Amino acid sequence: MGQFFPDADQFPLEDQIKNLGDDELLDFWEETQYLERMLVEEENPEVEHSLEYERVILQELMLRSCRRTLAGG
């Protein structure tokens, strides 16, 4: 299972996500979507952070998809 290290200076989110397997990455994305819905319902100002998670996760998924396409072609 993947781990999250909140000390972003030592372990940037991008590096942490690169170390996740595909299933773990998709689970992490699903969890961030769930948490975002909860924060929106509570009108919590931390919703901005979830948008960063989503951007980084989607970027990594696109990169992996491109790699698979290039490796298969």
The first five atom37 places (N, CA, C, CB, O) and aatype in JSON, in Angstrom:
{
  "aatype": [12, 7, 5, 13, 13, 14, 3, 0, 3, 5, 13, 14, 10, 6, 3, 5, 9, 11, 2, 10, 7, 3, 3, 6, 10, 10, 3, 13, 17, 6, 6, 16, 5, 18, 10, 6, 1, 12, 10, 19, 6, 6, 6, 2, 14, 6, 19, 6, 8, 15, 10, 6, 18, 6, 1, 19, 9, 10, 5, 6, 10, 12, 10, 1, 15, 4, 1, 1, 16, 10, 0, 7, 7],
  "atom_mask": [
    [1, 1, 1, 1, 1],
    [1, 1, 1, 0, 1],
    [1, 1, 1, 1, 1],
    [1, 1, 1, 1, 1],
    [1, 1, 1, 1, 1],
    [1, 1, 1, 1, 1],
    [1, 1, 1, 1, 1],
    [1, 1, 1, 1, 1],
    [1, 1, 1, 1, 1],
    [1, 1, 1, 1, 1],
    [1, 1, 1, 1, 1],
    [1, 1, 1, 1, 1],
    [1, 1, 1, 1, 1],
    [1, 1, 1, 1, 1],
    [1, 1, 1, 1, 1],
    [1, 1, 1, 1, 1],
    [1, 1, 1, 1, 1],
    [1, 1, 1, 1, 1],
    [1, 1, 1, 1, 1],
    [1, 1, 1, 1, 1],
    [1, 1, 1, 0, 1],
    [1, 1, 1, 1, 1],
    [1, 1, 1, 1, 1],
    [1, 1, 1, 1, 1],
    [1, 1, 1, 1, 1],
    [1, 1, 1, 1, 1],
    [1, 1, 1, 1, 1],
    [1, 1, 1, 1, 1],
    [1, 1, 1, 1, 1],
    [1, 1, 1, 1, 1],
    [1, 1, 1, 1, 1],
    [1, 1, 1, 1, 1],
    [1, 1, 1, 1, 1],
    [1, 1, 1, 1, 1],
    [1, 1, 1, 1, 1],
    [1, 1, 1, 1, 1],
    [1, 1, 1, 1, 1],
    [1, 1, 1, 1, 1],
    [1, 1, 1, 1, 1],
    [1, 1, 1, 1, 1],
    [1, 1, 1, 1, 1],
    [1, 1, 1, 1, 1],
    [1, 1, 1, 1, 1],
    [1, 1, 1, 1, 1],
    [1, 1, 1, 1, 1],
    [1, 1, 1, 1, 1],
    [1, 1, 1, 1, 1],
    [1, 1, 1, 1, 1],
    [1, 1, 1, 1, 1],
    [1, 1, 1, 1, 1],
    [1, 1, 1, 1, 1],
    [1, 1, 1, 1, 1],
    [1, 1, 1, 1, 1],
    [1, 1, 1, 1, 1],
    [1, 1, 1, 1, 1],
    [1, 1, 1, 1, 1],
    [1, 1, 1, 1, 1],
    [1, 1, 1, 1, 1],
    [1, 1, 1, 1, 1],
    [1, 1, 1, 1, 1],
    [1, 1, 1, 1, 1],
    [1, 1, 1, 1, 1],
    [1, 1, 1, 1, 1],
    [1, 1, 1, 1, 1],
    [1, 1, 1, 1, 1],
    [1, 1, 1, 1, 1],
    [1, 1, 1, 1, 1],
    [1, 1, 1, 1, 1],
    [1, 1, 1, 1, 1],
    [1, 1, 1, 1, 1],
    [1, 1, 1, 1, 1],
    [1, 1, 1, 0, 1],
    [1, 1, 1, 0, 1]
  ],
  "atom_positions": [
    [[0.84, -1.17, 0.0], [0.0, 0.0, 0.0], [0.89, 1.24, 0.0], [-0.96, 0.0, 1.21], [1.96, 1.24, 0.61]],
    [[0.44, 2.28, -0.68], [1.19, 3.52, -0.74], [1.15, 4.26, 0.58], [0.0, 0.0, 0.0], [0.28, 4.02, 1.41]],
    [[2.09, 5.16, 0.75], [2.15, 5.98, 1.96], [2.25, 7.44, 1.55], [3.34, 5.57, 2.86], [2.85, 7.77, 0.53]],
    [[1.66, 8.3, 2.37], [1.74, 9.73, 2.13], [2.65, 10.34, 3.18], [0.34, 10.39, 2.16], [2.47, 10.1, 4.38]],
    [[3.62, 11.12, 2.75], [4.52, 11.81, 3.66], [4.2, 13.29, 3.62], [6.02, 11.54, 3.28], [4.45, 13.95, 2.61]],
    [[3.62, 13.83, 4.71], [3.18, 15.22, 4.68], [4.31, 16.24, 4.58], [2.37, 15.5, 5.9], [4.04, 17.4, 4.29]],
    [[5.55, 15.86, 4.82], [6.68, 16.79, 4.73], [7.05, 16.95, 3.25], [7.92, 16.28, 5.57], [7.92, 16.25, 2.74]],
    [[6.38, 17.88, 2.58], [6.52, 18.05, 1.13], [7.93, 18.46, 0.72], [5.53, 19.09, 0.63], [8.35, 18.19, -0.4]],
    [[8.67, 19.11, 1.61], [10.03, 19.52, 1.27], [10.93, 18.3, 1.08], [10.59, 20.44, 2.35], [11.81, 18.3, 0.22]],
    [[10.71, 17.29, 1.89], [11.56, 16.1, 1.82], [11.07, 15.11, 0.76], [11.61, 15.42, 3.19], [11.87, 14.49, 0.07]],
    [[9.76, 14.96, 0.64], [9.17, 14.02, -0.31], [8.04, 14.72, -1.07], [8.63, 12.74, 0.43], [6.89, 14.68, -0.63]],
    [[8.35, 15.36, -2.19], [7.29, 16.06, -2.94], [6.2, 15.09, -3.39], [7.9, 16.76, -4.17], [6.45, 13.92, -3.64]],
    [[4.98, 15.6, -3.48], [3.84, 14.79, -3.87], [4.09, 14.08, -5.19], [2.6, 15.65, -3.97], [3.73, 12.91, -5.34]],
    [[4.7, 14.76, -6.15], [4.98, 14.16, -7.45], [5.84, 12.91, -7.32], [5.66, 15.17, -8.37], [5.58, 11.91, -7.99]],
    [[6.87, 12.96, -6.46], [7.74, 11.8, -6.26], [7.01, 10.66, -5.56], [8.97, 12.2, -5.44], [7.22, 9.49, -5.88]],
    [[6.15, 11.01, -4.6], [5.4, 9.98, -3.9], [4.46, 9.25, -4.86], [4.6, 10.59, -2.74], [4.33, 8.02, -4.8]],
    [[3.82, 9.99, -5.74], [2.87, 9.4, -6.67], [3.57, 8.51, -7.69], [2.08, 10.5, -7.39], [3.02, 7.49, -8.1]],
    [[4.78, 8.89, -8.11], [5.52, 8.07, -9.07], [5.81, 6.69, -8.52], [6.81, 8.76, -9.46], [5.97, 5.73, -9.28]],
    [[5.9, 6.57, -7.2], [6.22, 5.29, -6.57], [5.0, 4.4, -6.36], [6.9, 5.52, -5.25], [5.15, 3.25, -5.93]],
    [[3.8, 4.9, -6.65], [2.6, 4.09, -6.48], [2.36, 3.23, -7.71], [1.38, 4.99, -6.22], [2.65, 3.64, -8.83]],
    [[1.85, 2.05, -7.49], [1.43, 1.21, -8.6], [0.15, 1.77, -9.21], [0.0, 0.0, 0.0], [-0.48, 2.65, -8.62]],
    [[-0.24, 1.27, -10.37], [-1.43, 1.78, -11.04], [-2.68, 1.66, -10.17], [-1.65, 1.05, -12.35], [-3.45, 2.61, -10.06]],
    [[-2.89, 0.52, -9.55], [-4.06, 0.32, -8.71], [-4.05, 1.26, -7.5], [-4.15, -1.13, -8.24], [-5.08, 1.83, -7.13]],
    [[-2.87, 1.41, -6.9], [-2.74, 2.32, -5.76], [-3.01, 3.76, -6.18], [-1.35, 2.19, -5.13], [-3.64, 4.52, -5.45]],
    [[-2.52, 4.13, -7.35], [-2.71, 5.49, -7.84], [-4.2, 5.76, -8.08], [-1.9, 5.72, -9.13], [-4.7, 6.83, -7.73]],
    [[-4.89, 4.8, -8.68], [-6.32, 4.97, -8.91], [-7.09, 5.0, -7.59], [-6.85, 3.85, -9.8], [-8.06, 5.74, -7.46]],
    [[-6.68, 4.19, -6.61], [-7.31, 4.23, -5.29], [-7.1, 5.59, -4.64], [-6.75, 3.11, -4.39], [-8.02, 6.14, -4.03]],
    [[-5.89, 6.13, -4.76], [-5.57, 7.43, -4.18], [-6.43, 8.51, -4.83], [-4.07, 7.75, -4.35], [-6.94, 9.4, -4.14]],
    [[-6.59, 8.44, -6.15], [-7.42, 9.41, -6.86], [-8.86, 9.31, -6.38], [-7.34, 9.17, -8.39], [-9.51, 10.33, -6.15]],
    [[-9.36, 8.08, -6.23], [-10.73, 7.89, -5.76], [-10.91, 8.46, -4.35], [-11.09, 6.4, -5.77], [-11.93, 9.09, -4.06]],
    [[-9.92, 8.25, -3.49], [-10.0, 8.77, -2.13], [-9.99, 10.29, -2.11], [-8.84, 8.24, -1.29], [-10.7, 10.91, -1.32]],
    [[-9.18, 10.91, -2.98], [-9.15, 12.38, -3.02], [-10.49, 12.93, -3.5], [-8.01, 12.88, -3.93], [-10.93, 13.98, -3.03]],
    [[-11.14, 12.23, -4.45], [-12.46, 12.66, -4.92], [-13.49, 12.58, -3.79], [-12.93, 11.79, -6.12], [-14.3, 13.49, -3.62]],
    [[-13.44, 11.51, -3.02], [-14.34, 11.34, -1.89], [-14.12, 12.44, -0.85], [-14.15, 9.96, -1.24], [-15.08, 13.05, -0.36]],
    [[-12.85, 12.69, -0.51], [-12.55, 13.72, 0.48], [-12.95, 15.11, 0.0], [-11.07, 13.7, 0.83], [-13.41, 15.94, 0.78]],
    [[-12.76, 15.35, -1.29], [-13.15, 16.66, -1.84], [-14.65, 16.88, -1.68], [-12.75, 16.76, -3.32], [-15.09, 17.97, -1.3]],
    [[-15.45, 15.85, -1.98], [-16.9, 15.98, -1.82], [-17.26, 16.28, -0.37], [-17.62, 14.7, -2.27], [-18.12, 17.12, -0.11]],
    [[-16.59, 15.6, 0.57], [-16.87, 15.85, 1.98], [-16.5, 17.28, 2.37], [-16.1, 14.86, 2.86], [-17.26, 17.94, 3.08]],
    [[-15.35, 17.77, 1.9], [-14.92, 19.12, 2.23], [-15.85, 20.17, 1.62], [-13.5, 19.36, 1.75], [-16.12, 21.19, 2.25]],
    [[-16.33, 19.93, 0.42], [-17.25, 20.87, -0.22], [-18.55, 20.93, 0.58], [-17.54, 20.46, -1.69], [-19.09, 22.01, 0.8]],
    [[-19.04, 19.78, 1.01], [-20.27, 19.75, 1.79], [-20.11, 20.49, 3.11], [-20.69, 18.3, 2.06], [-21.06, 21.09, 3.61]],
    [[-18.91, 20.46, 3.69], [-18.65, 21.14, 4.95], [-18.21, 22.59, 4.74], [-17.58, 20.4, 5.73], [-17.98, 23.33, 5.7]],
    [[-18.1, 22.99, 3.46], [-17.64, 24.33, 3.1], [-16.27, 24.62, 3.73], [-18.67, 25.39, 3.53], [-16.05, 25.68, 4.3]],
    [[-15.38, 23.65, 3.61], [-14.04, 23.75, 4.17], [-13.11, 24.41, 3.15], [-13.51, 22.35, 4.58], [-13.11, 24.03, 1.98]],
    [[-12.3, 25.4, 3.57], [-11.41, 26.08, 2.63], [-10.24, 25.24, 2.13], [-10.87, 27.31, 3.28], [-9.5, 25.7, 1.26]],
    [[-10.04, 24.02, 2.64], [-8.93, 23.17, 2.22], [-9.19, 22.47, 0.9], [-8.64, 22.15, 3.28], [-8.38, 21.65, 0.47]],
    [[-10.3, 22.77, 0.24], [-10.64, 22.14, -1.03], [-9.57, 22.44, -2.07], [-12.01, 22.63, -1.51], [-9.36, 21.63, -2.98]],
    [[-8.9, 23.57, -1.97], [-7.85, 23.94, -2.93], [-6.76, 22.87, -3.0], [-7.23, 25.29, -2.54], [-6.21, 22.63, -4.07]],
    [[-6.43, 22.25, -1.88], [-5.39, 21.22, -1.85], [-5.8, 20.0, -2.67], [-5.09, 20.81, -0.41], [-4.96, 19.38, -3.32]],
    [[-7.07, 19.65, -2.64], [-7.51, 18.47, -3.38], [-7.37, 18.69, -4.88], [-8.97, 18.14, -3.03], [-7.14, 17.73, -5.62]],
    [[-7.49, 19.92, -5.35], [-7.3, 20.2, -6.77], [-5.86, 19.95, -7.18], [-7.7, 21.65, -7.09], [-5.61, 19.5, -8.29]],
    [[-4.92, 20.23, -6.3], [-3.5, 19.95, -6.58], [-3.27, 18.45, -6.66], [-2.59, 20.57, -5.5], [-2.55, 17.97, -7.54]],
    [[-3.87, 17.7, -5.74], [-3.75, 16.24, -5.79], [-4.29, 15.71, -7.11], [-4.51, 15.58, -4.61], [-3.65, 14.89, -7.76]],
    [[-5.46, 16.2, -7.5], [-6.07, 15.72, -8.74], [-5.19, 16.04, -9.94], [-7.45, 16.34, -8.92], [-5.03, 15.19, -10.82]],
    [[-4.63, 17.23, -10.0], [-3.77, 17.62, -11.12], [-2.57, 16.7, -11.22], [-3.31, 19.08, -10.96], [-2.24, 16.22, -12.3]],
    [[-1.91, 16.44, -10.1], [-0.7, 15.61, -10.08], [-1.03, 14.17, -10.44], [-0.02, 15.68, -8.71], [-0.29, 13.53, -11.18]],
    [[-2.13, 13.65, -9.91], [-2.53, 12.27, -10.2], [-2.87, 12.11, -11.67], [-3.73, 11.86, -9.33], [-2.41, 11.16, -12.31]],
    [[-3.66, 13.02, -12.22], [-4.03, 12.93, -13.63], [-2.81, 13.08, -14.54], [-5.07, 13.99, -13.97], [-2.73, 12.42, -15.57]],
    [[-1.89, 13.94, -14.16], [-0.67, 14.11, -14.94], [0.13, 12.8, -14.97], [0.19, 15.25, -14.36], [0.63, 12.41, -16.03]],
    [[0.25, 12.14, -13.84], [0.98, 10.87, -13.77], [0.26, 9.78, -14.58], [1.14, 10.42, -12.31], [0.91, 8.99, -15.26]],
    [[-1.07, 9.75, -14.5], [-1.82, 8.76, -15.28], [-1.64, 8.99, -16.78], [-3.31, 8.83, -14.92], [-1.5, 8.02, -17.54]],
    [[-1.63, 10.24, -17.21], [-1.42, 10.53, -18.63], [-0.01, 10.13, -19.07], [-1.64, 12.03, -18.91], [0.17, 9.58, -20.15]],
    [[0.98, 10.4, -18.22], [2.35, 10.02, -18.53], [2.48, 8.51, -18.67], [3.31, 10.54, -17.44], [3.12, 8.02, -19.6]],
    [[1.89, 7.77, -17.76], [1.94, 6.31, -17.82], [1.23, 5.78, -19.07], [1.3, 5.7, -16.56], [1.7, 4.83, -19.7]],
    [[0.12, 6.39, -19.42], [-0.61, 5.99, -20.62], [0.23, 6.23, -21.86], [-1.94, 6.74, -20.72], [0.27, 5.37, -22.75]],
    [[0.9, 7.37, -21.94], [1.77, 7.66, -23.09], [2.93, 6.67, -23.18], [2.32, 9.1, -22.98], [3.29, 6.22, -24.27]],
    [[3.51, 6.33, -22.04], [4.6, 5.36, -22.01], [4.15, 4.0, -22.54], [5.14, 5.22, -20.6], [4.87, 3.35, -23.3]],
    [[2.95, 3.58, -22.12], [2.43, 2.28, -22.58], [2.19, 2.32, -24.09], [1.1, 1.93, -21.85], [2.48, 1.35, -24.79]],
    [[1.68, 3.42, -24.59], [1.43, 3.56, -26.02], [2.72, 3.51, -26.8], [0.69, 4.87, -26.31], [2.8, 2.84, -27.83]],
    [[3.74, 4.2, -26.32], [5.03, 4.2, -27.01], [5.7, 2.82, -26.95], [5.96, 5.26, -26.4], [6.32, 2.38, -27.92]],
    [[5.57, 2.16, -25.82], [6.2, 0.84, -25.66], [5.48, -0.21, -26.52], [6.18, 0.41, -24.17], [6.1, -1.15, -27.0]],
    [[4.19, -0.04, -26.71], [3.42, -0.99, -27.5], [3.52, -0.77, -28.99], [0.0, 0.0, 0.0], [3.22, -1.67, -29.78]],
    [[3.94, 0.42, -29.4], [3.96, 0.76, -30.82], [5.27, 0.59, -31.42], [0.0, 0.0, 0.0], [5.45, 0.83, -32.61]]
  ]
}
